[in-house]
Amino acid sequence: MLLHMQHGPPDVQMSLPYGQLAAIRLGFGLSPLLTSPDTAAAVAASARQSGPDAHAVTMPIVREMQVEVLRLAKLAREGGDQEEYRQYRQEMGRRHFHAVVERFVRALDAPSGFGERLVAFWASHFAVRGGNPHTDLLSAALVDEAIRPHLTGRFAEMMIAAETHPAMLLYLDQVSSVGPNSIRARRRPDKGFGLNENLAREMIELHSLGVGADYSQKDVEQLARLLAGLTYNNKSPEIFLERNSEPGAEIILGRAYGNDRDHGTLNDIHAAITDLATHEATARHIARKLAIHFISDDPPQSAINRLAGVFHDTGGDLAAVNLALAEAPELDSCFRQKVRPPFEFLVTSLRGLGVTGDALRRMHRKDVRQSLLEPLGNMGQPWARPKGPDGWPEAASDWATPQGLAMRINWAMTQPSRLVDPLPDPRRVLADALGDSASPALRWAVPKAESRRDGVALILASADFNRR
């Protein structure tokens, strides 16, 4: 069944009820416990339910924990209590673990799942990388503060929030960028302060216009000059220091930002980001990325043009773009042309088996790691650790690798019985997880499985289930 994943999508022609189609294509799959909205308008509107909630990780929380762990680390180096420092680092890890579990929970419990899919999409678009207690919490805060509040707002608002978020400033080394003619640089010429172009380049190439758009290296350099002053200090909520900012006006894509003041301002930066976010090239770039993520690795140009037109005509109104995506006829005509990434595969499996968010919250931390987080890494998508600022890959060839497929098969054989006891009848799972989309071959094979374990594994390891 999985061979189709390696050699291209199966030749599928079917038309599903819209609720099933939307759950499979736009959400995290079907569930026996949930009913997906059955109109495009209702699916698009459901994205509002994925805003921040009481479990959100915020920068005040992160700064407080960072300051305290650094204080304890200093005391430990000076001969203080090593155990207190170790335990506080563990507490930071527990706080992040709780945030990760909540991401799974919200994806499990969302009737549509569209909003949580959008969260995953935009978190990859504005990718940062975790890896230690500090950066793990920062990456969670970026999702809760910069992504979730803006899922149905203006793209410019999301982009401003993401580009100026401490997680992004640290990940792309913006904190090391100081204007060479700034007040700080003039006062300390011995320090050799200079600009870092990382954030400016990714803002243009990855987050807005896209590689190949009509911009130059000069535009990147000028944007880097404008961004000087953006920084992060865990002891202060301020993200802009006038003394680090480069004086004078910067010309980006033919437009001047700032003037002959002795420093730039945060408002100048916001204005430049807004112009990038509403640029015609940005509309095409974002439309193509959305079409690739939700429709096909090689989406029809008609879908891209339609989404780009809505984005451009509405000034980047994401609610309107979400509706256009939910209405896209290519969701049906390009059915099963996408391979589910590992996180999506795991959530969709849990939903199909009837696992609830409350059940996941009750699981022991060790069991969550063994059943979800470790397999996620083994399948090639370690939590919050994309390889680079371009986020997670989209192509089927990146996920349907021999190792990745082996890990999925192993998970399908070993983990469902640990998560659901007793396992449901595979024939029930087939109907619950795939609805009317199961292929004749899978409908024939599942009832002939020698055990419930084998039957469930056959479903979860099938191309029917792993493609959407």
Buried (B, 14 or more C-beta within 10 A) or exposed (E): BBEBBBEEBBEBEEEBEBBBBBBBBBBBBBBBEBEBBBEBEBBBBBBEBBBBEEBBBBBEBBBEBBEBBBEBBEBBEEEBEEEEBEEBBEBBBEBBBBBBBBBBBBBBBBBBBBBBBBBBBBBBBBBBBBEEBBBBBBBBBBBBBBBBBBBBBBBBBBBBBBBBBBBBBBBBEBBBBBBBBBBBBEEEEEEEBBBBBBBBBBBBBBBBBBEEBEBEEEBBBBBBBBBBBBBBEBEEEEBBBBBBBBBBBBBBBEEEBBEEEEBBBBEBBBBBBBBBBBBEBBBBBBBBBBBBBBBBBEBBEEBBBBBBBBBBEBBBBBBBBBBBBBBBEBBBBBBBBBBBBBBBBBBBBBBBBBBBBEBBEEBEEEBBBBBBBEBBBBBBBBBBBBEEBBBBBBEBEBBBBEEBBEBBBBBBBBBBBEBBEEBBBBBBBBBBBBBEBBBEEBBEBBEEBEEBBBBBBBBBBBBBBBBB
